[in-house]
């Protein structure tokens, strides 16, 4: 295998990985431990129109808020939960949030309903990450193009040719004629 093929293979694997991460497989799971009266915010950088699907479950009731970075900063500064895009209380939730504009959005999981600490199983999956998916697709296309160009050039180089000394067929990859030992590479100059 020559250097071009190895490079194309590495580029292909990198591009394919980006395609997978950007569009097919990007789940995240975590267990969120919350003391009584406590909350935790988890931020997501999202572009306009991007969608995130959340799955949350616990043995105890909990509350979920979704807010942008401005409202999250207000929450952290003065403790108020005003201005959230979404609020729900329960034990099991399947939510889907679509970003209205590019920003960092926070899902805030709060334990305001239980008299003890709780655990919340938290999983999310972002919708297709267009920059990763497109970038990976372009890289995959470039690697395939490199392989095609390399294969076409190998076919041209490997064509049988005739030794100028003895007239027998020889491979384009050979440096010397195996029949008369004539140097074949010197004929290309």
N, C-alpha and C positions, 0 to 999 in steps of 0.2 A: 504494500500500500504506500503510495507516495504522499508527500507533504500536503498537496492540495486536497487529497481525499480525506486525510486525517483532519485537516483544518475544516473542511466542509462538514465532516461528521460532528466535530465539536461544536461548530456553529449551529448545526441542525439541532443537536441535543439542547443547547442553550435556548434557542428559539422555541423549540417544542415545550420546554419547561415554562417559559413565559406564557405561552398559549394556555397551558394547563392551569397555571396559577391565575391568569387573568380571566379565564372564562369557564373552566370546568370544575376546578377543585380549589376552593378557598374557605373552608369552614374553620371556625375557631370555637374552642370550648374552654370553659373555665368553671370553677366552683367559687362562688362569691360568698364569703363568710361575713355576716352582718350582725353586730351586737344590737340589743334592743334600742330602738330610736336611731340607729345608724343608717348611713347610706353610702353608696359608692357610685361614682360616675366613670363611665368608660367611653373614651372619645374615639370618633371615627372621622377621618378626613374624607369628605365626599364631594364629588362634583355634581352640578345641577342635573337632576333627573336620575341619578344613581339610586339603586334600591338595595336595602339591607333587610334580610329576613332574620328575625330573632325568635328563639325558642327558649323560654324560661320555665323552670319548674322547681317546686319546693314542697315539703310536707306542711309548711305553714304558709299563711297568707302574707303577701308582700305587695308593694306598690312600685310601678314602673312609670318613669317620666322620660320623655324624649325632648331635648332642647338644643338650641344652637349655642355657639361659644359665648355670645354676649349674655344670654340668660344663665348659662352655667357659671360664668364669672359673678353675676349678681347673686346666685345661690351660694357660692363660696364666700362672698363678701358679707352678705346680710342674712343668709339662711332661709330665704323665701323661695318657694317653689312656683312662682308666677311665670307666665310666659312660656309654658311648655307646649309643644306641638301635640303631645299625646300623653294621656294619663290613664292607667288601668290598675285595678287591684284584683288579685286572685292567687291561686296556687299553681295554675298551669296557664301559660300564655304563648300564643303564636302570633307574632306581630310582623307587619311589613311596613317599612318607612321609606318614603321616596323623598330625597333632598330637594327642597324648593329652589335652592341656589347653592353655589359652591361655598363650603364652610366646614368647620369641624362641628359635628353633632355629637351629643352625649346621650347615652342611655343611662339613666340614673335609677338604680335599684335600691329601694328603701325598705327598712324593717320598722314600720310604724304600727303594725297590727299585732305583733306577737309580744308576749311578756318575757321572752327569752331570746338568746341569739339563734339565728337561723342560717341554713345553707341554701343557696339558690344555684341550681345547675343552669348555666348560661351558655348558649350556643348561638352563633350567628353565621350567616353566609351572605357575603356581599354579592350583588348582581355582577354581571360581567364587568371587569375592569378594562374598559376600552383601550387605554394606553398600553397596558401590558399585552392584551390580546392582539392589537394591531402591530405593536412592535415585534412581538414573537412571530406573528404571521409573516411579516416582512423579512425577518431574519431566516425563517424556514425557507421562504421563497428564494432568498439569496443563496442559501446553502445548496438548494436543489439546482439552481442555475450554475453554481460553481462545479457541481458534480457533472452536469450535462456538458459544460464546456470542457472539463477535464476528460470525459469519456470520448468526446469528439476529437480532441487533440491526440489522445492515445490511439484512436483508430487511424488517424493520419500518419502518426509516427510509426505505427506497427505494420503498415502496409509492406508487403514483400517488395523488395527491389532486386535489382540485378547487380552482381559484383562487376565493376568495370574491368577487372583483370581477367577473371575466368568465365564470366557470363552466366554463372549459376545463380539461382534465387537465394537471397539472404534476407534476414529480418531487419527491419529498420532500427531495432534496438541493439543490434550487434555492433561492436567496435571493429571486429576483424572478420574476414571471411573464413569460415571453418575449413574451406576446401584448399584455398591457396595462400591464406594468411595475409591477404592484402588488407591494409588499414582502410576501413570504410568511413570512419568519421572524418578523415582528411579530405574525402571527396565532397563533403558538404560546404567546405570553405570556398 
